[in-house]
Amino acid sequence: MAYLSEEFTQWLEKNAATTIDQESGGPADELLEKIAAEGVFGLGVDEALGGQGGDAKDVIGFLSELAGYSLTASFISWGQRTFIENILSSSNPYARETWLEDLLTGKLTAGTALSNATKFLSDIEDLNVTVIEEDGQYYLKGRLPWVTNLRSDNFIAVFATKFEDDRKKPLIVTVPSTAQNLSRSEDLEFIALQGSNTAALTFDKVPLDERWILSDDAQTFLAETRPEFLGYQFGLAFGLAERSLSEVEKTLSRNRSILTTSYQETLDSLNSIKERVFDGLENRKQFLDNPRALFQLRIDIVDVVAASLLLELQASGGRGYFKHSTSSFSRRWNEGAFLPVVSPSAFQLRLILEEEAV
């Protein structure tokens, strides 16, 4: 099923390897609203809330389709749609009533900075932002070093924060860009995905509005939303691997038939992971009761993407290594290098699995 219009995919194909992948601002700042205009952020959202219905498979489907043209587009869309999932899952209606409409249209961009919290729950990293109290007022203090989809003129971020004296459980908090004493850095410099509006956020005693709190029990909230948080990330990998393998397939009937067995094995591995991810998201209790299975699948898909890209390089031969090749292989190669490090990284997930096995 196609989720994107031909007009949009042509624009994306034209700009993906240059401005979107390599530059901040410009078309990158237009990107999220262009994606939103395709109606995809409403997929998996109840029609009564302004969405289009559907399920997690549709969300991963549109993220995969985007990733086939631009991992940057898919990555910021993952952040946007995951943020929407968080406010839909919250018992606090304020975020839905205040921001959901603008999130669906892309007028407001959303940074999902919950990887730090995921690692915190697994005891491999402390939380970066702390709630401090002065004269009866709560403030946020700290720094999030890496948050994606923070368009400089209008954004909101979600993250976990702990109390300074540990008297209470950590919170899940949303903070808009208009918050007092909140500052955004210049865009971080990446090998690729430069148009993803990724920056650091510094909280210099940001007054905490209680209406921003999505949950007063971060551990329970994160455990309940983790299947979608990690599950939607598979859309990035699925789309990149599928596009790469489609390029390989074009050569198999010509002079690269020797790659057929490797191609089929890689395709089978990809389809097997897809089936297990979709099944786990449809029957959420699987991933809720056994998050290790989800972690392992996230590790496995990184290897499948790497194998797909290496096969594409072998299939294209020397022509794929030219700067101005029409295949866009060099962009996919650089994008593929991002997947092992997108947080929580493959290494961090391996570490979690190893420590839990002890």
C-alpha positions as CSV (number, residue, x, y, z in Angstrom):
1,M,0.0,0.0,0.0
2,A,1.3,3.4,-0.9
3,Y,0.9,6.2,1.7
4,L,2.7,9.0,-0.2
5,S,1.7,11.0,-3.3
6,E,3.8,10.8,-6.4
7,E,4.2,14.6,-6.3
8,F,5.7,14.5,-2.8
9,T,8.0,11.5,-3.5
10,Q,9.4,13.2,-6.6
11,W,10.1,16.3,-4.5
12,L,11.7,14.1,-1.8
13,E,13.8,12.2,-4.3
14,K,15.0,15.5,-5.8
15,N,16.1,17.0,-2.5
16,A,17.0,13.9,-0.3
17,A,20.6,13.5,-1.2
18,T,21.5,17.2,-1.2
19,T,19.7,19.8,1.0
20,I,17.8,17.4,3.3
21,D,20.7,15.0,3.9
22,Q,23.5,17.6,4.0
23,E,22.1,21.0,5.0
24,S,20.3,22.5,8.0
25,G,17.4,24.9,7.3
26,G,15.8,25.5,3.9
27,P,13.9,22.6,2.5
28,A,14.7,20.7,5.8
29,D,12.5,23.2,7.7
30,E,9.7,22.6,5.1
31,L,10.0,18.9,5.3
32,L,7.8,18.0,8.3
33,E,4.8,20.0,7.1
34,K,5.2,18.5,3.6
35,I,5.1,15.0,5.2
36,A,2.1,16.0,7.4
37,A,0.2,17.2,4.3
38,E,0.3,13.6,3.1
39,G,-2.0,12.8,6.1
40,V,0.3,10.1,7.5
41,F,0.6,11.4,11.1
42,G,-3.1,10.6,11.6
43,L,-2.5,6.9,10.8
44,G,-3.1,4.9,13.9
45,V,-4.9,7.8,15.5
46,D,-8.7,7.5,16.3
47,E,-10.8,9.4,13.8
48,A,-12.6,11.0,16.8
49,L,-9.3,12.7,17.6
50,G,-8.7,14.0,14.1
51,G,-6.8,11.0,12.9
52,Q,-7.3,8.5,10.1
53,G,-7.6,5.2,12.0
54,G,-5.4,2.2,11.2
55,D,-2.9,0.5,13.4
56,A,0.8,0.2,14.2
57,K,1.4,-1.7,10.8
58,D,0.2,1.5,9.0
59,V,2.6,3.6,11.0
60,I,5.5,1.4,10.2
61,G,4.3,1.3,6.6
62,F,4.5,5.0,6.0
63,L,7.8,5.3,7.9
64,S,9.2,2.5,5.7
65,E,8.0,4.2,2.5
66,L,9.6,7.5,3.6
67,A,12.9,5.7,4.4
68,G,13.0,4.4,0.9
69,Y,13.5,8.0,-0.3
70,S,15.1,9.7,2.7
71,L,16.1,8.3,6.1
72,T,16.0,11.9,7.4
73,A,12.3,12.2,6.5
74,S,11.6,8.9,8.1
75,F,13.6,9.7,11.2
76,I,11.8,13.0,12.0
77,S,8.5,11.4,11.3
78,W,9.3,8.6,13.8
79,G,9.9,11.4,16.4
80,Q,6.7,13.1,15.5
81,R,4.5,10.0,15.4
82,T,6.1,8.6,18.6
83,F,5.4,11.8,20.4
84,I,1.8,11.6,19.3
85,E,1.7,8.1,20.6
86,N,2.9,9.3,24.0
87,I,0.2,11.9,24.4
88,L,-2.4,9.5,23.3
89,S,-1.2,7.1,26.0
90,S,-1.2,9.6,28.8
91,S,-4.1,10.0,31.3
92,N,-3.5,13.7,31.2
93,P,-5.7,15.2,28.4
94,Y,-4.0,18.6,28.4
95,A,-1.3,17.7,25.8
96,R,-3.9,16.2,23.4
97,E,-6.3,19.1,23.7
98,T,-3.5,21.7,23.4
99,W,-1.1,20.3,20.8
100,L,-2.5,17.3,18.9
101,E,-4.1,19.2,16.0
102,D,-0.8,21.1,15.3
103,L,1.2,17.9,15.6
104,L,-1.0,16.2,13.0
105,T,-0.6,19.1,10.6
106,G,3.2,19.6,11.2
107,K,2.7,23.1,12.4
108,L,4.4,22.0,15.6
109,T,7.3,19.6,15.5
110,A,8.0,17.1,18.3
111,G,11.2,15.7,19.7
112,T,11.0,12.3,21.4
113,A,13.9,12.3,23.9
114,L,13.0,9.1,25.7
115,S,16.1,7.0,24.7
116,N,17.8,8.4,27.8
117,A,14.9,7.1,29.9
118,T,15.0,3.7,28.2
119,K,18.6,3.3,29.2
120,F,17.9,4.7,32.7
121,L,15.4,1.9,33.2
122,S,18.0,-0.6,32.3
123,D,20.5,0.9,34.7
124,I,23.0,1.9,32.0
125,E,22.6,5.7,32.1
126,D,21.3,8.3,34.6
127,L,18.6,10.8,33.6
128,N,19.9,14.0,32.2
129,V,17.3,16.4,33.5
130,T,16.5,16.9,37.2
131,V,13.5,18.5,39.0
132,I,14.7,20.9,41.7
133,E,12.5,22.8,44.2
134,E,13.0,26.4,45.3
135,D,10.5,28.3,47.4
136,G,7.7,25.8,46.6
137,Q,8.2,26.0,42.9
138,Y,9.6,23.2,40.8
139,Y,12.2,23.8,38.1
140,L,13.8,21.7,35.4
141,K,17.6,21.7,35.3
142,G,19.9,19.8,33.0
143,R,20.7,19.1,29.3
144,L,19.5,16.7,26.7
145,P,22.5,16.4,24.3
146,W,20.6,14.9,21.3
147,V,17.0,15.6,20.4
148,T,15.7,15.3,16.8
149,N,12.9,17.2,15.1
150,L,13.3,20.5,16.9
151,R,12.5,23.0,14.2
152,S,13.8,26.2,15.7
153,D,10.7,28.3,15.4
154,N,8.1,26.0,17.0
155,F,8.7,22.6,18.8
156,I,7.9,20.5,21.8
157,A,9.9,17.8,23.5
158,V,9.1,14.9,25.7
159,F,11.6,13.3,28.1
160,A,11.9,11.7,31.6
161,T,13.2,13.7,34.6
162,K,13.9,12.7,38.2
163,F,13.5,14.6,41.4
164,E,16.7,16.0,43.0
165,D,16.1,14.2,46.3
166,D,14.6,11.0,44.9
167,R,11.5,11.4,47.2
168,K,9.2,10.8,44.2
169,K,9.2,8.6,41.1
170,P,10.7,10.0,37.9
171,L,8.2,11.9,35.6
172,I,7.5,12.0,31.9
173,V,7.3,15.6,30.9
174,T,6.6,17.6,27.8
175,V,8.1,21.1,27.4
176,P,7.3,23.5,24.6
177,S,9.9,25.8,22.9
178,T,8.2,28.8,24.4
179,A,9.2,27.7,28.0
180,Q,11.1,30.2,30.0
181,N,14.9,29.5,30.4
182,L,14.9,26.8,27.7
183,S,17.6,27.1,25.0
184,R,18.2,25.1,21.8
185,S,21.7,24.7,20.5
186,E,22.8,25.0,16.8
187,D,22.1,21.9,14.8
188,L,24.5,19.0,15.5
189,E,26.8,18.2,12.6
190,F,26.2,14.7,11.2
191,I,27.6,12.7,8.3
192,A,24.1,12.5,6.9
193,L,20.6,13.4,8.2
194,Q,21.7,17.0,8.6
195,G,18.2,18.2,7.8
196,S,16.7,16.4,10.8
197,N,16.8,19.5,13.0
198,T,18.7,17.6,15.7
199,A,20.1,19.8,18.5
200,A,20.8,19.9,22.3
201,L,18.3,21.3,24.8
202,T,19.5,23.1,28.0
203,F,17.1,23.6,30.9
204,D,18.4,26.4,33.1
205,K,15.8,26.4,35.8
206,V,12.8,26.1,33.5
207,P,9.6,26.5,35.6
208,L,7.7,23.2,35.5
209,D,4.0,23.6,34.6
210,E,2.1,20.7,36.1
211,R,0.0,20.5,33.0
212,W,3.1,19.4,31.1
213,I,3.4,16.1,33.1
214,L,2.3,13.1,31.0
215,S,2.9,10.7,33.8
216,D,4.1,10.8,37.4
217,D,5.4,7.2,37.1
218,A,8.0,7.2,34.3
219,Q,8.9,3.6,34.7
220,T,5.4,2.2,34.3
221,F,4.6,4.7,31.4
222,L,7.8,3.8,29.5
223,A,7.3,0.1,29.9
224,E,3.7,0.4,28.6
225,T,4.8,2.5,25.6
226,R,8.1,0.8,24.8
227,P,6.6,-1.5,22.1
228,E,5.6,1.5,19.9
229,F,8.7,3.6,20.8
230,L,11.1,0.9,19.6
231,G,8.7,-0.8,17.2
232,Y,8.1,2.3,15.1
233,Q,11.9,2.6,14.7
234,F,11.8,-0.5,12.5
235,G,10.2,1.6,9.8
236,L,13.5,3.3,9.2
237,A,15.4,0.1,8.8
238,F,12.7,-1.7,6.8
239,G,12.4,1.0,4.2
240,L,16.2,1.4,3.8
241,A,16.7,-2.4,3.4
242,E,13.8,-2.8,1.0
243,R,15.0,0.0,-1.2
244,S,18.5,-1.4,-1.2
245,L,17.4,-4.9,-2.0
246,S,15.1,-3.6,-4.8
247,E,18.2,-2.1,-6.4
248,V,20.0,-5.5,-6.1
249,E,17.0,-7.3,-7.6
250,K,17.3,-5.2,-10.8
251,T,20.7,-6.6,-11.5
252,L,20.1,-10.3,-10.8
253,S,18.8,-11.1,-14.3
254,R,21.9,-9.5,-15.9
255,N,25.5,-10.0,-14.9
256,R,25.1,-10.3,-11.1
257,S,23.1,-13.5,-10.8
258,I,25.8,-15.0,-8.6
259,L,24.3,-12.7,-5.8
260,T,20.9,-14.4,-6.0
261,T,21.4,-16.7,-3.1
262,S,22.7,-13.9,-0.8
263,Y,19.9,-11.7,-2.0
264,Q,17.2,-14.3,-1.1
265,E,18.7,-15.0,2.3
266,T,18.8,-11.4,3.2
267,L,15.3,-10.8,1.9
268,D,14.0,-13.8,3.9
269,S,15.7,-12.5,7.1
270,L,14.1,-9.1,6.5
271,N,10.6,-10.6,6.0
272,S,11.0,-12.8,9.1
273,I,11.8,-9.8,11.3
274,K,8.9,-7.9,9.8
275,E,6.5,-10.7,10.6
276,R,7.7,-10.9,14.2
277,V,7.6,-7.2,14.7
278,F,4.1,-6.9,13.3
279,D,2.9,-9.8,15.4
280,G,4.4,-8.4,18.6
281,L,2.8,-5.0,18.0
282,E,-0.6,-6.5,17.2
283,N,-0.4,-8.8,20.3
284,R,1.3,-6.2,22.5
285,K,1.5,-8.5,25.5
286,Q,4.4,-10.3,23.8
287,F,6.6,-7.3,23.8
288,L,5.3,-6.0,27.2
289,D,6.1,-9.3,28.9
290,N,9.2,-10.0,27.0
291,P,11.0,-6.8,25.9
292,R,14.2,-8.8,25.4
293,A,12.6,-10.2,22.2
294,L,12.1,-6.7,20.9
295,F,15.6,-5.7,21.8
296,Q,17.0,-8.7,19.9
297,L,15.0,-7.9,16.8
298,R,16.3,-4.3,16.9
299,I,19.8,-5.7,16.9
300,D,19.1,-8.2,14.2
301,I,17.6,-5.6,11.8
302,V,20.8,-3.5,11.9
303,D,22.7,-6.6,10.5
304,V,20.1,-7.1,7.8
305,V,20.4,-3.4,6.7
306,A,24.2,-3.7,6.6
307,A,23.9,-6.9,4.5
308,S,21.5,-5.3,2.1
309,L,23.7,-2.3,1.6
310,L,26.8,-4.4,1.0
311,L,24.9,-6.5,-1.5
312,E,23.8,-3.3,-3.3
313,L,27.4,-2.1,-3.5
314,Q,28.4,-5.5,-5.0
315,A,25.5,-5.4,-7.4
316,S,26.2,-1.9,-8.6
317,G,30.0,-2.4,-8.9
318,G,32.1,0.7,-9.5
319,R,29.3,2.8,-10.8
320,G,27.8,2.9,-7.3
321,Y,30.9,4.5,-6.0
322,F,30.7,7.6,-8.2
323,K,29.7,10.8,-6.5
324,H,27.0,11.7,-9.0
325,S,25.6,8.2,-9.5
326,T,21.9,8.2,-10.2
327,S,21.3,5.3,-7.9
328,S,21.5,7.3,-4.6
329,F,23.6,4.5,-3.2
330,S,26.1,6.8,-1.4
331,R,23.2,8.5,0.5
332,R,21.8,5.1,1.6
333,W,25.3,3.9,2.6
334,N,25.7,7.0,4.9
335,E,22.2,6.6,6.2
336,G,22.8,2.9,7.0
337,A,25.7,3.9,9.2
338,F,23.3,5.8,11.4
339,L,21.1,2.8,12.3
340,P,23.5,1.1,14.6
341,V,23.9,4.3,16.7
342,V,20.3,5.6,16.7
343,S,19.5,5.5,20.4
344,P,19.1,3.1,22.1
345,S,22.0,1.9,20.0
346,A,22.6,-1.7,19.0
347,F,25.6,-1.7,21.4
348,Q,23.5,-0.5,24.3
349,L,20.8,-3.1,23.6
350,R,23.4,-5.8,23.5
351,L,24.7,-4.5,26.8
352,I,21.2,-4.7,28.3
353,L,20.7,-8.2,27.1
354,E,24.1,-9.4,28.4
355,E,23.6,-7.9,31.8
356,E,20.1,-9.3,32.2
357,A,21.4,-12.7,31.2
358,V,23.9,-12.7,34.1
